[in-house]
């Protein structure tokens, strides 16, 4: 199971910064105008939808001033409650996406036919680095080798 978590994080490592920037964008550009509009619309004790829509329309066009208004007018409670709800759903979708991209088995993304079976050049006691029958990148079966040089090729051969 550990290979799944490691594989999912390895595959999505480059997207973590993008997800963080998107969350920050949502927090400033969408949640701040929503919280400010909700605070203004419910200032007299009841929620007025017309005031909410007019304020939201003005706030969404200038989200940075709405973000400042959240803190200056005292709508911090509305902002953080909306931020927590959106963050929970965002984190839920984020982790579902991460775990859906997890490898199906521990051999996913491993090159078949590679020279990973050997370490520190030990394959060159048998193979050649320069010429012969191509087995993998930088691995050739020398044709001038003494003994059996038969090669079994496993795979497909396609014509286009």
CNS distance restraints for C-alpha pairs under 8 A (distance, minus, plus):
assign (resid   1 and name CA) (resid   5 and name CA) 6.96 0.50 0.50
assign (resid   2 and name CA) (resid   6 and name CA) 6.24 0.50 0.50
assign (resid   3 and name CA) (resid   7 and name CA) 5.74 0.50 0.50
assign (resid   3 and name CA) (resid 103 and name CA) 7.87 0.50 0.50
assign (resid   3 and name CA) (resid 105 and name CA) 7.98 0.50 0.50
assign (resid   3 and name CA) (resid 106 and name CA) 6.04 0.50 0.50
assign (resid   4 and name CA) (resid   8 and name CA) 6.01 0.50 0.50
assign (resid   4 and name CA) (resid 102 and name CA) 5.24 0.50 0.50
assign (resid   4 and name CA) (resid 103 and name CA) 5.60 0.50 0.50
assign (resid   4 and name CA) (resid 104 and name CA) 7.39 0.50 0.50
assign (resid   4 and name CA) (resid 105 and name CA) 7.45 0.50 0.50
assign (resid   4 and name CA) (resid 106 and name CA) 7.31 0.50 0.50
assign (resid   5 and name CA) (resid   9 and name CA) 6.24 0.50 0.50
assign (resid   5 and name CA) (resid  99 and name CA) 7.41 0.50 0.50
assign (resid   5 and name CA) (resid 102 and name CA) 6.62 0.50 0.50
assign (resid   6 and name CA) (resid  10 and name CA) 5.99 0.50 0.50
assign (resid   7 and name CA) (resid  11 and name CA) 6.03 0.50 0.50
assign (resid   7 and name CA) (resid 102 and name CA) 5.83 0.50 0.50
assign (resid   7 and name CA) (resid 103 and name CA) 6.04 0.50 0.50
assign (resid   8 and name CA) (resid  12 and name CA) 6.21 0.50 0.50
assign (resid   8 and name CA) (resid  98 and name CA) 5.89 0.50 0.50
assign (resid   8 and name CA) (resid  99 and name CA) 6.26 0.50 0.50
assign (resid   8 and name CA) (resid 101 and name CA) 5.76 0.50 0.50
assign (resid   8 and name CA) (resid 102 and name CA) 4.23 0.50 0.50
assign (resid   8 and name CA) (resid 103 and name CA) 6.69 0.50 0.50
assign (resid   9 and name CA) (resid  13 and name CA) 5.61 0.50 0.50
assign (resid   9 and name CA) (resid  98 and name CA) 7.19 0.50 0.50
assign (resid  11 and name CA) (resid 101 and name CA) 7.62 0.50 0.50
assign (resid  11 and name CA) (resid 102 and name CA) 7.95 0.50 0.50
assign (resid  12 and name CA) (resid  16 and name CA) 6.82 0.50 0.50
assign (resid  12 and name CA) (resid  98 and name CA) 7.00 0.50 0.50
assign (resid  14 and name CA) (resid  18 and name CA) 7.73 0.50 0.50
assign (resid  15 and name CA) (resid  19 and name CA) 6.17 0.50 0.50
assign (resid  16 and name CA) (resid  20 and name CA) 6.25 0.50 0.50
assign (resid  17 and name CA) (resid  21 and name CA) 6.18 0.50 0.50
assign (resid  18 and name CA) (resid  22 and name CA) 6.11 0.50 0.50
assign (resid  19 and name CA) (resid  23 and name CA) 6.16 0.50 0.50
assign (resid  20 and name CA) (resid  24 and name CA) 6.26 0.50 0.50
assign (resid  21 and name CA) (resid  25 and name CA) 6.10 0.50 0.50
assign (resid  22 and name CA) (resid  26 and name CA) 6.16 0.50 0.50
assign (resid  23 and name CA) (resid  27 and name CA) 6.12 0.50 0.50
assign (resid  23 and name CA) (resid  87 and name CA) 7.79 0.50 0.50
assign (resid  23 and name CA) (resid  90 and name CA) 7.75 0.50 0.50
assign (resid  24 and name CA) (resid  28 and name CA) 6.27 0.50 0.50
assign (resid  25 and name CA) (resid  29 and name CA) 5.68 0.50 0.50
assign (resid  25 and name CA) (resid  30 and name CA) 7.65 0.50 0.50
assign (resid  26 and name CA) (resid  30 and name CA) 5.15 0.50 0.50
assign (resid  26 and name CA) (resid  31 and name CA) 6.36 0.50 0.50
assign (resid  27 and name CA) (resid  31 and name CA) 5.05 0.50 0.50
assign (resid  27 and name CA) (resid  32 and name CA) 6.46 0.50 0.50
assign (resid  27 and name CA) (resid  83 and name CA) 6.62 0.50 0.50
assign (resid  28 and name CA) (resid  32 and name CA) 5.37 0.50 0.50
assign (resid  28 and name CA) (resid  33 and name CA) 7.89 0.50 0.50
assign (resid  28 and name CA) (resid  63 and name CA) 6.61 0.50 0.50
assign (resid  28 and name CA) (resid  64 and name CA) 7.10 0.50 0.50
assign (resid  28 and name CA) (resid  67 and name CA) 6.41 0.50 0.50
assign (resid  29 and name CA) (resid  33 and name CA) 6.86 0.50 0.50
assign (resid  29 and name CA) (resid  60 and name CA) 6.92 0.50 0.50
assign (resid  29 and name CA) (resid  63 and name CA) 5.17 0.50 0.50
assign (resid  29 and name CA) (resid  64 and name CA) 7.45 0.50 0.50
assign (resid  30 and name CA) (resid  34 and name CA) 6.30 0.50 0.50
assign (resid  30 and name CA) (resid  60 and name CA) 7.09 0.50 0.50
assign (resid  30 and name CA) (resid  63 and name CA) 7.59 0.50 0.50
assign (resid  31 and name CA) (resid  35 and name CA) 5.99 0.50 0.50
assign (resid  31 and name CA) (resid  79 and name CA) 6.81 0.50 0.50
assign (resid  31 and name CA) (resid  82 and name CA) 6.67 0.50 0.50
assign (resid  31 and name CA) (resid  83 and name CA) 6.56 0.50 0.50
assign (resid  32 and name CA) (resid  36 and name CA) 6.06 0.50 0.50
assign (resid  32 and name CA) (resid  63 and name CA) 6.88 0.50 0.50
assign (resid  32 and name CA) (resid  66 and name CA) 6.02 0.50 0.50
assign (resid  32 and name CA) (resid  67 and name CA) 5.08 0.50 0.50
assign (resid  32 and name CA) (resid  70 and name CA) 6.74 0.50 0.50
assign (resid  32 and name CA) (resid  79 and name CA) 6.27 0.50 0.50
assign (resid  33 and name CA) (resid  37 and name CA) 5.95 0.50 0.50
assign (resid  33 and name CA) (resid  56 and name CA) 5.90 0.50 0.50
assign (resid  33 and name CA) (resid  59 and name CA) 4.99 0.50 0.50
assign (resid  33 and name CA) (resid  60 and name CA) 5.61 0.50 0.50
assign (resid  33 and name CA) (resid  63 and name CA) 6.08 0.50 0.50
assign (resid  33 and name CA) (resid  66 and name CA) 5.37 0.50 0.50
assign (resid  33 and name CA) (resid  67 and name CA) 6.89 0.50 0.50
assign (resid  34 and name CA) (resid  38 and name CA) 6.05 0.50 0.50
assign (resid  34 and name CA) (resid  56 and name CA) 6.27 0.50 0.50
assign (resid  34 and name CA) (resid  59 and name CA) 7.99 0.50 0.50
assign (resid  34 and name CA) (resid  79 and name CA) 7.97 0.50 0.50
assign (resid  35 and name CA) (resid  39 and name CA) 6.10 0.50 0.50
assign (resid  35 and name CA) (resid  70 and name CA) 7.15 0.50 0.50
assign (resid  35 and name CA) (resid  75 and name CA) 6.77 0.50 0.50
assign (resid  35 and name CA) (resid  78 and name CA) 5.37 0.50 0.50
assign (resid  35 and name CA) (resid  79 and name CA) 4.88 0.50 0.50
assign (resid  35 and name CA) (resid  82 and name CA) 6.98 0.50 0.50
assign (resid  36 and name CA) (resid  40 and name CA) 6.23 0.50 0.50
assign (resid  36 and name CA) (resid  55 and name CA) 7.95 0.50 0.50
assign (resid  36 and name CA) (resid  56 and name CA) 7.74 0.50 0.50
assign (resid  36 and name CA) (resid  59 and name CA) 7.72 0.50 0.50
assign (resid  36 and name CA) (resid  66 and name CA) 6.40 0.50 0.50
assign (resid  36 and name CA) (resid  67 and name CA) 7.80 0.50 0.50
assign (resid  36 and name CA) (resid  69 and name CA) 6.91 0.50 0.50
assign (resid  36 and name CA) (resid  70 and name CA) 5.51 0.50 0.50
assign (resid  36 and name CA) (resid  75 and name CA) 6.23 0.50 0.50
assign (resid  36 and name CA) (resid  78 and name CA) 7.79 0.50 0.50
assign (resid  36 and name CA) (resid  79 and name CA) 7.47 0.50 0.50
assign (resid  37 and name CA) (resid  41 and name CA) 5.95 0.50 0.50
assign (resid  37 and name CA) (resid  51 and name CA) 7.77 0.50 0.50
assign (resid  37 and name CA) (resid  52 and name CA) 5.14 0.50 0.50
assign (resid  37 and name CA) (resid  53 and name CA) 7.55 0.50 0.50
assign (resid  37 and name CA) (resid  55 and name CA) 5.23 0.50 0.50
assign (resid  37 and name CA) (resid  56 and name CA) 5.17 0.50 0.50
assign (resid  37 and name CA) (resid  59 and name CA) 7.41 0.50 0.50
assign (resid  38 and name CA) (resid  42 and name CA) 6.14 0.50 0.50
assign (resid  38 and name CA) (resid  47 and name CA) 7.80 0.50 0.50
assign (resid  38 and name CA) (resid  52 and name CA) 6.02 0.50 0.50
assign (resid  38 and name CA) (resid  78 and name CA) 7.58 0.50 0.50
assign (resid  39 and name CA) (resid  43 and name CA) 6.01 0.50 0.50
assign (resid  39 and name CA) (resid  75 and name CA) 5.88 0.50 0.50
assign (resid  39 and name CA) (resid  78 and name CA) 6.92 0.50 0.50
assign (resid  40 and name CA) (resid  51 and name CA) 7.47 0.50 0.50
assign (resid  40 and name CA) (resid  52 and name CA) 7.05 0.50 0.50
assign (resid  40 and name CA) (resid  55 and name CA) 7.55 0.50 0.50
assign (resid  41 and name CA) (resid  46 and name CA) 7.70 0.50 0.50
assign (resid  41 and name CA) (resid  47 and name CA) 5.46 0.50 0.50
assign (resid  41 and name CA) (resid  48 and name CA) 5.17 0.50 0.50
assign (resid  41 and name CA) (resid  49 and name CA) 6.89 0.50 0.50
assign (resid  41 and name CA) (resid  51 and name CA) 5.27 0.50 0.50
assign (resid  41 and name CA) (resid  52 and name CA) 4.89 0.50 0.50
assign (resid  41 and name CA) (resid  55 and name CA) 7.91 0.50 0.50
assign (resid  42 and name CA) (resid  46 and name CA) 5.18 0.50 0.50
assign (resid  42 and name CA) (resid  47 and name CA) 4.36 0.50 0.50
assign (resid  42 and name CA) (resid  48 and name CA) 6.43 0.50 0.50
assign (resid  43 and name CA) (resid  47 and name CA) 7.82 0.50 0.50
assign (resid  47 and name CA) (resid  52 and name CA) 8.00 0.50 0.50
assign (resid  48 and name CA) (resid  52 and name CA) 6.24 0.50 0.50
assign (resid  49 and name CA) (resid  53 and name CA) 6.14 0.50 0.50
assign (resid  50 and name CA) (resid  54 and name CA) 6.25 0.50 0.50
assign (resid  51 and name CA) (resid  55 and name CA) 5.96 0.50 0.50
assign (resid  52 and name CA) (resid  56 and name CA) 5.83 0.50 0.50
assign (resid  53 and name CA) (resid  57 and name CA) 6.04 0.50 0.50
assign (resid  54 and name CA) (resid  58 and name CA) 6.44 0.50 0.50
assign (resid  55 and name CA) (resid  59 and name CA) 5.95 0.50 0.50
assign (resid  56 and name CA) (resid  60 and name CA) 5.85 0.50 0.50
assign (resid  57 and name CA) (resid  61 and name CA) 6.65 0.50 0.50
assign (resid  58 and name CA) (resid  62 and name CA) 6.86 0.50 0.50
assign (resid  59 and name CA) (resid  63 and name CA) 5.62 0.50 0.50
assign (resid  59 and name CA) (resid  65 and name CA) 7.45 0.50 0.50
assign (resid  59 and name CA) (resid  66 and name CA) 5.41 0.50 0.50
assign (resid  60 and name CA) (resid  66 and name CA) 7.74 0.50 0.50
assign (resid  62 and name CA) (resid  66 and name CA) 6.56 0.50 0.50
assign (resid  63 and name CA) (resid  67 and name CA) 6.03 0.50 0.50
assign (resid  64 and name CA) (resid  68 and name CA) 6.29 0.50 0.50
assign (resid  65 and name CA) (resid  69 and name CA) 6.03 0.50 0.50
assign (resid  66 and name CA) (resid  70 and name CA) 6.19 0.50 0.50
assign (resid  67 and name CA) (resid  71 and name CA) 7.06 0.50 0.50
assign (resid  68 and name CA) (resid  72 and name CA) 6.20 0.50 0.50
assign (resid  69 and name CA) (resid  73 and name CA) 5.53 0.50 0.50
assign (resid  69 and name CA) (resid  74 and name CA) 7.89 0.50 0.50
assign (resid  69 and name CA) (resid  75 and name CA) 7.80 0.50 0.50
assign (resid  70 and name CA) (resid  74 and name CA) 6.04 0.50 0.50
assign (resid  70 and name CA) (resid  75 and name CA) 4.76 0.50 0.50
assign (resid  70 and name CA) (resid  76 and name CA) 5.77 0.50 0.50
assign (resid  70 and name CA) (resid  79 and name CA) 7.07 0.50 0.50
assign (resid  71 and name CA) (resid  75 and name CA) 6.22 0.50 0.50
assign (resid  71 and name CA) (resid  76 and name CA) 5.74 0.50 0.50
assign (resid  75 and name CA) (resid  79 and name CA) 6.22 0.50 0.50
assign (resid  76 and name CA) (resid  80 and name CA) 6.10 0.50 0.50
assign (resid  77 and name CA) (resid  81 and name CA) 6.11 0.50 0.50
assign (resid  78 and name CA) (resid  82 and name CA) 6.14 0.50 0.50
assign (resid  79 and name CA) (resid  83 and name CA) 5.97 0.50 0.50
assign (resid  80 and name CA) (resid  84 and name CA) 5.99 0.50 0.50
assign (resid  81 and name CA) (resid  85 and name CA) 6.40 0.50 0.50
assign (resid  82 and name CA) (resid  86 and name CA) 6.18 0.50 0.50
assign (resid  83 and name CA) (resid  87 and name CA) 5.86 0.50 0.50
assign (resid  84 and name CA) (resid  88 and name CA) 6.11 0.50 0.50
assign (resid  85 and name CA) (resid  89 and name CA) 6.53 0.50 0.50
assign (resid  86 and name CA) (resid  90 and name CA) 5.97 0.50 0.50
assign (resid  87 and name CA) (resid  91 and name CA) 5.87 0.50 0.50
assign (resid  88 and name CA) (resid  92 and name CA) 6.08 0.50 0.50
assign (resid  89 and name CA) (resid  93 and name CA) 6.26 0.50 0.50
assign (resid  90 and name CA) (resid  94 and name CA) 5.98 0.50 0.50
assign (resid  91 and name CA) (resid  95 and name CA) 6.06 0.50 0.50
assign (resid  92 and name CA) (resid  96 and name CA) 6.15 0.50 0.50
assign (resid  93 and name CA) (resid  97 and name CA) 6.08 0.50 0.50
assign (resid  94 and name CA) (resid  98 and name CA) 6.24 0.50 0.50
assign (resid  95 and name CA) (resid  99 and name CA) 6.06 0.50 0.50
assign (resid  96 and name CA) (resid 100 and name CA) 5.97 0.50 0.50
assign (resid  97 and name CA) (resid 101 and name CA) 6.33 0.50 0.50
assign (resid  98 and name CA) (resid 102 and name CA) 6.71 0.50 0.50
assign (resid 103 and name CA) (resid 108 and name CA) 5.85 0.50 0.50
assign (resid 104 and name CA) (resid 108 and name CA) 6.77 0.50 0.50
assign (resid 113 and name CA) (resid 135 and name CA) 7.29 0.50 0.50
assign (resid 113 and name CA) (resid 136 and name CA) 6.24 0.50 0.50
assign (resid 114 and name CA) (resid 136 and name CA) 5.67 0.50 0.50
assign (resid 114 and name CA) (resid 137 and name CA) 7.33 0.50 0.50
assign (resid 115 and name CA) (resid 123 and name CA) 7.79 0.50 0.50
assign (resid 115 and name CA) (resid 136 and name CA) 6.78 0.50 0.50
assign (resid 115 and name CA) (resid 137 and name CA) 7.90 0.50 0.50
assign (resid 115 and name CA) (resid 139 and name CA) 7.39 0.50 0.50
assign (resid 118 and name CA) (resid 122 and name CA) 6.04 0.50 0.50
assign (resid 118 and name CA) (resid 123 and name CA) 5.89 0.50 0.50
assign (resid 119 and name CA) (resid 123 and name CA) 7.55 0.50 0.50
assign (resid 121 and name CA) (resid 125 and name CA) 7.92 0.50 0.50
assign (resid 122 and name CA) (resid 126 and name CA) 7.92 0.50 0.50
assign (resid 123 and name CA) (resid 127 and name CA) 5.76 0.50 0.50
assign (resid 124 and name CA) (resid 128 and name CA) 5.56 0.50 0.50
assign (resid 124 and name CA) (resid 129 and name CA) 6.61 0.50 0.50
assign (resid 124 and name CA) (resid 139 and name CA) 7.89 0.50 0.50
assign (resid 126 and name CA) (resid 141 and name CA) 7.72 0.50 0.50
assign (resid 127 and name CA) (resid 139 and name CA) 6.30 0.50 0.50
assign (resid 127 and name CA) (resid 140 and name CA) 5.65 0.50 0.50
assign (resid 127 and name CA) (resid 141 and name CA) 5.02 0.50 0.50
assign (resid 127 and name CA) (resid 142 and name CA) 6.26 0.50 0.50
assign (resid 128 and name CA) (resid 132 and name CA) 7.02 0.50 0.50
assign (resid 128 and name CA) (resid 139 and name CA) 6.09 0.50 0.50
assign (resid 128 and name CA) (resid 140 and name CA) 4.96 0.50 0.50
assign (resid 128 and name CA) (resid 141 and name CA) 5.88 0.50 0.50
assign (resid 128 and name CA) (resid 142 and name CA) 5.65 0.50 0.50
assign (resid 129 and name CA) (resid 138 and name CA) 5.41 0.50 0.50
assign (resid 129 and name CA) (resid 139 and name CA) 5.39 0.50 0.50
assign (resid 129 and name CA) (resid 140 and name CA) 6.01 0.50 0.50
assign (resid 130 and name CA) (resid 138 and name CA) 7.00 0.50 0.50
assign (resid 130 and name CA) (resid 139 and name CA) 7.60 0.50 0.50
assign (resid 130 and name CA) (resid 140 and name CA) 6.80 0.50 0.50
assign (resid 131 and name CA) (resid 140 and name CA) 5.87 0.50 0.50
assign (resid 131 and name CA) (resid 141 and name CA) 7.61 0.50 0.50
assign (resid 131 and name CA) (resid 142 and name CA) 6.45 0.50 0.50
assign (resid 132 and name CA) (resid 140 and name CA) 5.02 0.50 0.50
assign (resid 132 and name CA) (resid 141 and name CA) 5.17 0.50 0.50
assign (resid 132 and name CA) (resid 142 and name CA) 4.37 0.50 0.50
assign (resid 132 and name CA) (resid 143 and name CA) 5.60 0.50 0.50
assign (resid 133 and name CA) (resid 140 and name CA) 5.14 0.50 0.50
assign (resid 133 and name CA) (resid 141 and name CA) 4.94 0.50 0.50
assign (resid 133 and name CA) (resid 142 and name CA) 6.42 0.50 0.50
assign (resid 133 and name CA) (resid 143 and name CA) 7.07 0.50 0.50
assign (resid 134 and name CA) (resid 139 and name CA) 6.40 0.50 0.50
assign (resid 134 and name CA) (resid 140 and name CA) 4.61 0.50 0.50
assign (resid 134 and name CA) (resid 141 and name CA) 6.52 0.50 0.50
assign (resid 135 and name CA) (resid 139 and name CA) 5.62 0.50 0.50
assign (resid 135 and name CA) (resid 140 and name CA) 5.41 0.50 0.50
assign (resid 135 and name CA) (resid 141 and name CA) 6.73 0.50 0.50
assign (resid 136 and name CA) (resid 140 and name CA) 7.01 0.50 0.50
assign (resid 141 and name CA) (resid 149 and name CA) 7.36 0.50 0.50
assign (resid 142 and name CA) (resid 149 and name CA) 7.73 0.50 0.50
assign (resid 143 and name CA) (resid 149 and name CA) 6.69 0.50 0.50
assign (resid 145 and name CA) (resid 149 and name CA) 7.12 0.50 0.50
